[in-house]
Amino acid sequence: MKKSKKKFWTRKRSRQVFIFLMLLIPVSHFIFSWSLNLNMIPMAFKNYNMSLSGEFWGWDNLFENFKGVFRLYDSTNSMYHEGYALRNSLMVGALSIFVLIPLTLFFSYLLFMKMPGYKIWQVLMYIPCITSAIVLVLVYRSFVVYGAFDSILNHIGLSEIIPYEGWLSDKYAWNTIMVFNLWTGVSTNIVYYLSAMRRIPTEFLEAARVDGATEYQTFFKIVLPLIASSVLTLTLMGLGSIVSWGAISLMMMDSSGGISYTGAIGLSLINWSTA
């Protein structure tokens, strides 16, 4: 009788500890994440120019911060050259959603189906994901700015397309940065998609092959529906990049003159708020 009673209380205590730990996750997330995000709402109506604590703008200037955001993209604003920041941010979002997602889905499926040499390609795709963004920018800048890329073009007979001003001049800087985004974005997305594909039960794929399904049918009718949540997540991240992207542009241009043509919404908001 005593053993069964002790076992009952032990099981009850274990259940209480489990419930406490499970509740601790959303509570801590609310305290350290949502509470900070909610605090941004009153912060948006304060003036921080002279006071770290922030002073209320006043009812007459209630939306002064929001007016300042829209003034950033006024065509008369010479700092961002007629809305280049807005255009660039929309291009980053379009690249993420309409180019990277279908492209990386295709390559992820090839790696998942173990195409020839897939292990080598897999390692090459993982390297940018485990490397700091600053290191990637430095490597890319060294490759593009200091002549390695130009040497390759000269060797294959395409020296005429090398710009005299350099690849990070005002005319070519943004296209150079977009290539960098494409390179790093492909590897990041493939890691997400491959991990999702490898969670698909092998029985589903084996049954499809037995029934005579083609690779096209296997991908669109089995694989893609089962990883739809990952596709949706990366799509939302692509939409979020429209207003959050910008640090890469700042690191790539190293505060040079071309930064005016390679700005973004996220970067311009930081510059405006700290001005």
C-alpha positions in Angstrom: 0.0 0.0 0.0 2.8 2.4 0.9 4.7 1.6 -2.3 1.7 2.3 -4.5 1.0 5.5 -2.6 4.6 6.6 -3.0 4.5 5.7 -6.6 1.4 7.8 -7.1 2.9 10.9 -5.5 6.1 10.5 -7.5 4.2 10.3 -10.7 2.1 13.3 -9.7 5.2 15.3 -8.9 6.8 14.4 -12.2 3.6 15.5 -14.0 3.7 18.8 -12.1 7.3 19.4 -13.0 6.6 18.6 -16.6 3.6 21.0 -16.7 5.7 23.7 -15.0 8.5 23.3 -17.6 6.1 23.3 -20.5 4.4 26.5 -19.2 7.8 28.1 -18.6 8.5 28.2 -22.3 5.6 30.4 -23.4 5.8 32.5 -20.3 9.5 33.2 -20.7 8.9 33.9 -24.4 6.2 36.4 -23.6 8.4 38.2 -21.0 11.6 38.4 -23.1 10.1 38.7 -26.6 6.5 39.8 -26.7 6.7 42.3 -23.9 9.6 44.0 -25.7 7.7 44.1 -28.9 4.6 45.5 -27.3 6.8 48.2 -25.7 7.7 49.3 -29.2 4.1 50.7 -29.7 4.4 53.5 -27.1 8.0 54.0 -28.2 6.8 54.9 -31.7 5.1 58.0 -30.4 8.1 59.3 -28.4 10.9 61.7 -29.2 14.4 60.3 -28.2 16.5 63.2 -29.6 17.4 64.7 -26.2 16.2 62.1 -23.7 17.1 58.4 -23.4 13.8 57.8 -21.6 11.9 59.3 -24.4 9.4 62.2 -24.3 5.8 62.0 -25.7 5.7 64.0 -28.9 2.4 65.6 -27.9 -1.0 65.4 -29.5 -0.1 67.8 -32.3 2.9 65.8 -33.3 1.5 62.4 -32.5 2.6 60.7 -35.8 5.8 62.6 -36.2 7.9 59.5 -36.3 5.7 57.9 -38.9 5.9 61.1 -41.0 9.6 60.9 -40.8 9.6 57.3 -42.1 7.7 58.3 -45.2 9.8 61.4 -45.7 12.8 59.1 -46.2 11.5 58.0 -49.5 10.4 61.3 -50.8 11.8 61.9 -54.3 13.4 65.2 -53.1 15.5 63.4 -50.5 19.0 63.4 -52.0 20.4 61.0 -49.4 18.6 58.0 -50.8 18.4 59.2 -54.4 14.7 59.2 -55.3 13.6 56.1 -53.4 16.4 53.7 -54.2 16.0 52.3 -50.7 12.4 51.4 -51.3 13.2 49.9 -54.7 16.1 47.9 -53.4 14.1 46.4 -50.5 11.3 45.4 -52.9 13.9 43.7 -55.1 15.3 41.8 -52.1 11.8 40.5 -51.2 11.1 39.6 -54.9 14.5 37.7 -55.1 13.7 35.8 -51.9 10.1 34.8 -52.9 10.1 34.4 -56.7 13.7 33.3 -57.4 15.2 31.7 -54.3 12.2 29.6 -53.2 11.6 27.8 -56.6 15.4 27.5 -57.3 16.3 26.1 -53.9 13.3 23.7 -53.9 14.6 22.3 -57.2 18.2 21.9 -56.0 17.1 20.6 -52.6 15.1 17.8 -54.3 18.1 16.9 -56.4 20.2 16.6 -53.3 17.4 14.7 -51.5 17.2 12.2 -54.3 21.1 11.8 -54.1 22.1 13.0 -57.5 25.7 12.2 -58.6 28.2 14.0 -56.4 25.4 15.2 -54.0 27.8 14.9 -51.0 30.2 17.4 -52.4 27.4 19.8 -53.4 25.9 19.4 -49.9 29.1 20.4 -48.2 29.5 23.4 -50.5 26.0 24.5 -49.7 26.5 24.1 -45.9 29.7 26.3 -45.8 27.9 29.7 -46.0 25.4 28.6 -43.3 28.1 27.9 -40.7 30.2 31.0 -41.6 29.7 34.4 -40.2 28.1 37.0 -42.4 31.0 39.3 -41.9 33.5 36.7 -43.1 31.3 35.9 -46.1 31.2 39.6 -47.0 35.0 39.9 -46.6 35.6 36.9 -48.8 33.2 38.1 -51.5 34.6 41.6 -51.5 38.1 40.2 -51.8 37.0 38.1 -54.7 35.2 40.9 -56.5 37.2 44.0 -55.6 40.8 42.8 -55.6 41.0 41.3 -59.0 40.3 37.5 -58.7 36.9 37.8 -60.5 38.4 40.1 -63.1 41.3 37.6 -63.7 38.8 34.8 -64.4 36.9 37.0 -66.9 40.2 37.9 -68.6 41.1 34.2 -68.8 37.9 33.2 -70.5 37.9 36.2 -72.9 35.3 38.4 -71.3 37.5 41.3 -70.3 35.3 43.8 -72.1 32.5 43.4 -69.5 34.8 44.4 -66.6 33.7 47.9 -65.5 36.5 50.5 -65.3 35.0 52.0 -62.1 34.9 48.6 -60.3 32.1 46.3 -59.3 31.2 48.3 -56.2 30.9 51.7 -58.0 27.5 53.5 -58.0 26.5 51.9 -61.3 27.3 48.2 -60.5 27.2 48.0 -56.7 23.6 46.9 -56.3 23.8 44.2 -58.9 27.0 42.9 -57.1 25.1 42.8 -53.8 22.2 41.0 -55.4 24.6 38.3 -56.6 25.8 37.9 -53.0 22.2 37.6 -51.7 21.6 34.9 -54.3 24.7 33.0 -53.3 24.0 33.1 -49.5 20.3 32.7 -49.9 20.5 29.5 -51.9 22.6 27.8 -49.3 20.4 28.9 -46.4 17.1 27.8 -48.0 18.6 24.4 -49.1 19.5 23.6 -45.5 15.9 24.2 -44.4 14.3 22.3 -47.3 16.7 19.3 -47.0 16.0 18.9 -43.3 12.2 19.0 -44.0 12.5 16.5 -46.8 14.5 14.1 -44.7 11.6 13.9 -42.2 9.3 12.5 -44.9 8.7 8.8 -44.2 10.5 6.6 -46.8 7.4 4.4 -47.1 5.6 7.2 -48.9 8.3 7.5 -51.6 8.7 3.8 -51.9 4.9 3.4 -52.4 5.0 6.1 -55.1 7.8 4.3 -57.0 5.9 1.0 -56.8 2.8 2.7 -58.2 4.9 4.0 -61.1 4.9 7.7 -60.1 7.3 9.9 -62.0 9.8 12.3 -60.3 7.5 15.2 -61.3 4.5 13.5 -59.6 6.6 12.5 -56.6 7.8 16.0 -56.0 4.5 17.9 -56.5 2.1 15.4 -55.0 4.1 13.9 -52.1 7.2 15.9 -51.2 6.0 19.5 -51.7 2.7 19.1 -49.8 4.6 17.5 -46.9 7.1 20.4 -46.7 4.6 23.1 -47.3 5.1 24.5 -43.8 8.8 25.1 -44.5 7.9 26.8 -47.8 5.4 29.0 -46.0 8.0 29.9 -43.3 10.6 30.9 -45.8 8.0 32.9 -47.8 7.1 34.9 -44.7 10.8 35.4 -44.0 11.2 36.7 -47.6 8.4 39.2 -47.0 10.0 40.2 -43.7 13.2 40.9 -45.5 11.6 43.8 -47.3 11.7 45.9 -44.1 14.5 44.2 -42.2 17.3 43.7 -44.8 20.1 46.2 -44.9 23.1 45.2 -42.8 24.7 43.3 -45.7 24.6 46.5 -47.8 26.3 48.5 -45.1 29.1 45.9 -44.6 29.6 45.4 -48.4 29.9 49.1 -49.2 32.1 49.8 -46.1 30.4 53.3 -45.8 31.7 54.3 -49.3 29.9 56.6 -51.7 27.9 53.9 -53.4 25.9 53.3 -50.2 23.4 55.9 -51.4 22.4 53.6 -54.2 22.5 50.4 -52.2 20.4 51.4 -49.2 17.3 49.6 -48.0 14.3 50.3 -45.8 15.8 48.5 -42.7 19.1 50.4 -43.1 17.6 53.8 -43.7 15.3 53.4 -40.6 18.3 52.7 -38.5 20.2 55.7 -40.0 17.2 58.0 -39.5 16.5 56.8 -35.9 20.1 57.3 -34.8 20.6 60.7 -36.6 
